[in-house]
Amino acid sequence: MTKTIETIKRELARVTHPDELTVFFSDSRKGVQKLVEQTDKRLKKEALLLEKYELMCRYERTAYQNGAQYIAGIDEVGRGPLAGPVVAAAVILPPDAQLIGVNDSKQLSEAKRDQLFDEITEAAIGVGIGIISHDIIDQVNIYEATKLAMKDAIENLAVEPDHLLIDAMPLGYMDNETSLIKGDSLSISIAAASIIAKVTRDRMMKQYATEYPGYDFEHNMGYGTQKHLQGLEKLGITPIHRKSFSPVKEAMLRFE
């Protein structure tokens, strides 16, 4: 008895290796061959994601080989915006974590970031978050504020790390540190931290959007987009704007 296309669709959904497709090649129905083609594309995509994941684990593997037990990836988000805090995250993943699809948060959709945020939080040995307000940014400058956020994130971990993998910025927090340019695309731990930091800050800015409408914070997250600049020109600054940043300074002068 010939299987229905719906039955074959369910079977193909369970296929995990290209060799398993061979049995379906003899079915000449166009609907079946289309499903086989779709499954082949899915398997190739999954293989690329797994290859990318393995590549992004190489710095962690090196640190483990050198005796590390708790490796924290650290990243930040929010250095460039005109409003809101800078947020950093520190994430310690278990050696056997299988978070396929984790990548630089900027390369992911909002829905994918939200999904991975939950997966990372559930899988991680420790997640620490550091939040430095606009006021402190104005006092110490954004570079120093970013370092403060990173240090707070590390100190808010439930487990003390013995090796740090940091995106771009040398921190000087401990002897065992590795600073990686574009680390959020090179290290799985840093990429995980970038997702935690990004989702945390985005949710904060969406809340601020309800408190301070007219700046499009829910979409620009405080960055200086056209709608944000128009809001500054029309409404002036809010309590969360960074007064040391040029467009905000200019808006303050216009409203004095």
N, C-alpha and C positions, 0 to 999 in steps of 0.2 A: 504494500500500500504506500502510495506516494505521500510524503509528509506535506502538510500545508506550509505555505510561506510564513505564516505566523509562528508555527512550531519551529521552523528553521531560524527565524529571527531570535527566538528565545535561546536556542542552542548557540547561535553565534555570539550572543551577548555574554556567554560564559567562556568563550574561547580566550586563551591567554598566551598562545604561541602560534606563529604563522604556520607551522607544520600541521596544526589542527584544521586548517582551512582546506587541505587537500581533498578531504572526503566530500566537500561541497562542489568541487570543480565540475563533476560529471552532470550536475543538474543544470540543464541549459535554459531554464526559465529566466527571463530577464529580471524578474523581481528578486530571484535568489542571487543572481550574479551581481546585482546592484548591492545587495546586503553584504555579500562577500567582499566587494570592493570597499564598502564603508568600514567593514571590520578590519580589513588590511590597513587602511589609513589610521584607524584607532590604535592598532598594535604598533605601527611605526611611530606614532606620536608618543605613545606610552614608553617605547624603547628610548626615544630621544630624551624624554623627561628623566628616565632612570639614569641614562648616561650623564646628563647634566647634574643630577643629584650626586652621583658618585664623584664626579669631578669637583663639586663644591664641598666635598667632605675631606679633601686632601690635606688642608691645613689642620683640621681637627685630628686626622690620623697621625700626622707628624707630631703634634703636641702630645697625643697619647703615647706614642713610641718613646717620647722624651720624658715620660713619667707623669704627665698631667693626669688628673682624675676629673676635675671639674673645670671645663673650658667655657668661659662666658663670651658670647658674641655681643658686641656693643655697637649701636648705631643711634643716630639722632634724626629728627625731622623738625623743620621750622626755623632754620637759620635766616632764610630770606624774606619771610613775610613782614608786613608793616604792622601787624597786630597779632596779639596772642602770645602764648609761651613758646619756648623751645622745649621739646620733649625728647628724652633719650630712653632707650630700653636696653636692658642686659638680659640675655637668655642663655641658660645652661641646658643643653639637650643631652639626653642619654646617648651613649655610643651606638645603640641599636635603633635609634629613631629612624622612622621611614616616612618622612614628611615630603613625599614626592610632589613637586610643583612649587615648593617654596623657592622664591627668587627675590631679587630686588623689588621692593614694594612698588616702585614707580613703573615697573613692567607688568603689573597685575591690575585687573579690573577691581573696582570697589567690592563687588560681590565675592570675587576670589579672595581678596584680602580679608574680608569678614569671615569667610569660611576657614581660611588658614589661621586667622587669629585664634579661633576656638580650638583648632587642632593643635596649634603650638602650645597654647595655655594648658591644654589637657596632657600633652606629652612631656612637657618640659620638667626638668628637675627643679628649676627655679626661674622665675620671671621677676625682674625688678624694673621699676619705672622711676625716672627722675624728671621733674617738671620745674622749670625756672621761669618765673613770671616776667612780663614785659617791664616791670619796675626794675628788677634786678638786671635785666638786659641793658636798660638805659644807664644803670649805675656802673656796670663793669665792662660793657661792650659784648657783642654777640659771641665772639670767639671764646671769651672767658666764661660766659654764661653757658655755652655749649659744654665746656669741660666740666662745669659744676653739675649740669644735668646728668652727664655720663657718670660722674663719681657718685651722685645720689642713686642712680639706677643700680650701680654695683653694690652699694651699701644697703639697698633695699631687697637684695636677693636673700632668699631663705637659707641658701648654702653659700659658703665663702668659696669663690673660685681660686684656682691656683695657676690659671693661665688666661690671658685676655686676648681676644681677637677683636681689633678695633677698626672701624671704617675710617680710613684716611688720617685721622687726627692722633698724633702721639699724645698719650695721656699722662705718663709718668706716675701711674697709680701703684704699680708693682714692677718687680724686675722682669717677670715673665710676661711680656707683652709683645704682640705682633700687630703692627699697624699696616693695613693693606689699602692701597689706593683702589677705589671702586670695590671695596671689600664686600659690599652687599650683593655683588654679582659673582664673587669668588668663594665666599665662605657660607656654608649653610647656617651657621650660628649667627653670623652678622645679618644675613638675609632674614632670618627669623626675627631678630631684634628690630630690623627696619620695618617689618610688618606690624609688630606690636606697637612701636612708636608711632607709625603713620596712622593706624586705626585709632589709637588712643587720642592723638591730637585732632584728627578729623572729627571725632565725636564731640570733643570739647568745642571746636569751632562751630559745629552745627548747633550746639546749645547756645553759644554766644550769638548766633544769628537770630535766635528768637528774642534775645535780650536787646540786641542792637540791630534792628532791621535797617535796610537801606544801603548795606555795604556788600551784599551778596556773599557773606562769609560762608554760607552753606555750600557754595560752589568753589570759591577761590581760596578758602581756608586761611584768609588773611593776606594772601599774596597781592601784589599791586596790579591787579587787572583793571581794565577800563571801567567796569562797574564799581569796583572798589574806589578808584580815584574819583569817579563821579560822585560817589557817596561822600568822600572827604570834602570835595568842593562844595557840595550842597549842604551837608549836615555838620561839617567839622569833625573833630576827633571824638572817639569814645574813650572810656576809662581803660580799655585794653590795648590802645594803640601805643606803639613804641615811639616815644617822643624824640629819640636820638636818630631816627631814620628820616632822611631828607624830605620825602613827600609829606610826612606827618608834620615835620617842622614848618613846611610851607603852609599847610592847612591851618596850623595854629596861628601863624602870623596873619593870615587872612581874616581870622575870626577874632583877633584881639581888638 
